[in-house]
Amino acid sequence: MQARKFDVVALGEAMVEFNQTQAGQPNYLQGFGGDTSNAVIAAARAGASTAYLTRLGGDTFGQSLMALWAAENVSTAAVQQDPEASTGLYFVTHGKNGHEFSYLRAGSAASRMTPAWLQQAGAAEAVRQAKVLHVSGISLAISASACDTAFAAMKLAKDSGTLVSFDSNLRLKLWPLDRALACTRHAISLCDIFLPSLEDITTLNGMTDPDAVVDWGHALGAKTVVLKLGGDGALVSDGTRRERVPVHRVKLVDATGAGDCFCGNLLARIAQGDTVFDATRYANAAAALTVQGYGAVAPLPRPEQVRALL
C-alpha cells in the first residue's frame, strides 16, 4: 500500500458515555463512545497513525473528547467545534437482555455535518491522505446531511485510492428499517471492506446463513467481507478464499464497543500489511480483551496484550 500520512481515518459521531456499573442501580461511570471514534482509538492503540473527522458541540463534553483524542494520538486537525450545538451523550444500562442504549443526540453538532463541511474543514485532505477510511451505519443514520457527507467521503476515498471500510452497525432507534436497508446497500457498493454483524443483516434483510450474507456483500460490490458472528467468531472472505476464525473464550464483563474494537484493530493490521485473515485473528483477540472491562474506550487493548493472548 502506498505511503500515506494516515493509516486509518474515521468519520462519524463521537459521544460521551455514561455506563451503568450495576444493573438496577443509578450509578454510572463516565467514559467515551461513538462507534467510529472507538474504532479509530482502537486502531491508534494498535499502532496505526490515525485521524478523526467530526463536529463537536462548543461545550465541556466536546473539550473532553478533544483531550481524549490528543491523549490517544488521534489527529483532530479536521474536527470542528460548533458553539451553537451540543455534543451527543448516551447511557448504557445492563439487564437480563444484555446492555441497552439510550441516546441524547438529536440536533447534535455531528448530525449537522454536510458535504460542504467535508471540503471546508480539511477533512477531505485527510481522506486523500489515508490508507483506509472507516464509516458506519451510525455515520449514515444520525441525519440526512450526515448520510450525504459519509457517502461523499466514501466516493472521495474511492477516487483517491483510499480503501473504504463500512461497518453496518444498525441502530433502528435512529432511522426506519427501509431507509437503513437502502442506505446500507448503497454503502456496501462504495466500500472495499464490509464489516457487518450477522444480527444486523438478519434484521435488515432476513438472512440467517453466514455464507449467504458474505455472498450478498460481495454481490453488492464489497471486495472483502468480514462477518462478525459474536460468540462464534468471524467468517472472512476476500472473494476467493473463505475462512471461519474462532473467538477466544473469556469472561464477559461489558460488551460495549467490542465490535468497534474489532474493526479498529482489523483495519490497523490491514493498513500495516497483514492479510485480512491474519488481521481478523488479531482483531478477535483484541475484542476478547476489551469485553473484560467496563466502557467502550478504557479497556481497548495495546499490542503487547493482544500478542500475549495470541
N, C-alpha and C positions, 0 to 999 in steps of 0.2 A: 504494500500500500504506500502511495506517495507521501512525501513529507508534508505534514500539515501542522499548524500551530496547536490544534486541539485534537485529542483522541476522540473524546465524546462531548457533544454539546446537546443539551436537552431543552425543550420548550414546554411550558405549561404553567400550572399554578402551584406555588408553594404556600403552605398554611402553617399556622401554629396549632399544635395538638394538645388536647387535654385528655389524658388516658386514665381511665378508672383503675385504681390499684387493687380494689377488692369488689367483687360483684355485690351489688345492692347497697354499697356504701358511697356517700358523697365526697369521696376523696379522689383527687385527680393529680397525676404527675404531668407537669407542663413540659412539652417537648416540641418537636417539629415534624411536619409531614408534607403531603403533596407528592403524588406518586413519582413524577419526573424529577422533582428535587431530591427525593430519597434515592432514586436510581443514579443521579449524577454524583451524589455524595458517595454512594457505594462504589461507583467507578473511580472516584478520586482516591478513596481509601485503598482500592486495588492497585493504585499506582498510575492511573491514567491522568493525562492533562485534560482539564475539563472547563466548561463554561455553562452558565445557566442563562436562559432567556425568558424574562418575565416582567411583569409590572407589580409593584407593591404599593400599599397604602402609605400615606405620609404619617405613620403612627409608630408607636413604640414597638409593635409587633413586626412592622416592616424593618425597623432598625435591627431588631434581634435576629431576623433572618439574614440580613446583610452581614452581621457579625458572625453568624454560623458559617456562611459560605466562605468568608475570609479565613476562618479558623480551619476549614476543611480544604483549603487550596482550590476552591472553585471560583473561576473568574466571574466577576459581577459587572464587567465593563458595559454590558448591554442590558443591565437591569435598570428599569425606570421607576422612580417613586412618584406617586400621584397624590398631591395634598388634598384632593377633593374626593378620594375614595378610600376604602378600608382594605386591610389585609384579611384574607379569609381565615376563619377558625373552624375547628371541628373537634367533636368529642367522641371518644371511644368508650363504649360500655361493654361489660362482659357478663354473659349469662349462659343459660342451658344450650342455646343455639350458637355459641361462639361469640365473636366480637361483632358489634353493630356500630355504625357510624351515624352521627348527627352533625349536620353542617350549618354554619353561619357564613355563607359565602355569596349570597345574592348581591349583585352590583359591585362586587369586589374589583379592585384595581386590575387584577389579572384578567377578569372577564371583559374588561374594556380594551384589551389589546386588539389591534387592527392590522391588516396588511401594510397600511401606510406606516404604522409604528415600527413594523419589522424593518422597513427600509431606513427610517429616520434614526433609530436607536443604536445603530451599529450591529444589530442582531444579524442582519443579512450577511455582513462580512464574517461574522463568527461561523455562520453556517458554511460559507465557502471555504473557511479555513479548518473545517472539521473533517476527521476521518468518518465519523458516524454522527448523524442527527437522530435523536430519540424523541418521539412524541407518543401520546397515549390516547385512549378513548376519552379520558377525562379532559385532556387538552382540547378535544373537539366538542365536549359536552357542555362546558361551562357557559358558553354563549355562542350565538351565530357568528359574531365577529371573531371570536377566538378560534372557531372552527375554520373560518376562512383564512385566518392567519396561519394556523397549523398547515393547512393544505398549501398555502403559498410558500411556506418554509420547506415543505417536502418537495415541491416542484423545483424550487431553487436549488435544493441539495442535489436532486437528480441531474440538473443541468450543470452542476459544479463538480460532479464526480464524487460527491459525498454519499456514503451509504446511508440509507434511511431505515430506521428501526421503528416498529409500531407495536405497542402493547395494547391489546383490546380493552383491558381494564374497564369493564362495563359497570356503570352506576345508573340504574334506572330511576333513581331519585332525581337525577339531573336532566333527563330527557326521555321522550317516548320511545318505545321499542322500535317502531317502524323507522323513525329517523336514525336511531342508533345503528340499526342494521344497514341502512343505505349509506351512512357516513363511514361505517366500518368497512364495507365493501370497497368504497372509493379509496379509503386509506390503504387498504391491502394492495390495491392496484398501483399505488405510488411507492410502496415500500420494497426494500430488499430483504429485510429480516422481519418476519412476522412472529410475534411472541404472545399468542393467545393462551388463555386457560380453557380447559375443557368445559368448566362450569359456564364461562362467558358464552362460548359458542353454542352450547346446549340451549341456553336461554335465548340467544339471538335467532337461531335457525332450526333448533330441534335436534341437531346432530349429537349422537352419543358415542359413536365409534371413533376412537382416536385416529385411525388411519384415514377414515373418511374426512375428518377435519383437516388433516395435513394435506390431503388431495385437494380439498376445497381452497385452502390457502394458496397452493401452487397454481390452481386453475385461475384464480383471480389476479395472479401476477407476482406473488412473493417468490423469490428465488430460494430463500431459506425459511423453514418453518420450525420453530421450537415450541412444541405444545406442552404447557405446564399441566401436570396431572396430579398435583397435590401430593398425597402420601404415596402415589405410585410412580413418582419421579417425573421424567420428561420423555417425550417422543421427538426425536430430532431428525430432520430431513434436509439435505442440501439439493434435493431434486434428483439425485442419482442414488445416494446411499441413505438408508433409514436405520436408526438405532434407538433402542429404549435405554435410557440412562436411569439407574435406580437412585433412590434417595438414601440419605444417611438417617438411621433411626435414632432420634434424640428425644429428650423430654420437652414437650411443648409448653412454653410459658405464655407467649403472646405472639400471634401470627401476624400482627400489624406490620405491613411493609415487607413481608417476606418475598412477595413477588417482585417488588421493586429492587430489593437486594439482589435477587436472582438476575434480573435484567441488567442492572448496572455492572455487576461482576462479569456477566457473559459478554457484554459489549466492550468492557475494558480489555478482556483477554483477546477478543477478536481484533480489536484495534492494535493490540500488541503482537499479533501474528499467529495466535492459536487457530486451529480449525474449530468449526462450530461444535464439533463433538467433544474436543478437549475443553473448550470454553464452557460447555454445558456441565461437564463433570466438576469443573472448578466452581461454577455458579451454584450447583446443587449443594456443594459443601458449604459455601458461604451462606446460603439460605438456611441450612441446618443450624448454623451457629447463631444466626440473628434471631431465630424464634425462641432462643433460650433466655432472652432479656426483654424488658418492657420498652415499648415505644418503637417508632419507625426508624429513628436515626441512631440513638445511643448504642444499640448492640451491633450495628453494622461492623463486620469483622475487618481485620487487617490481613495482609497476605501471609504473614507468618502463622496466624491462627488457622487459615484455610489450608495451608500446606501441611500443618501438623495433623489436621483431621484427614486429609487425603492420604 
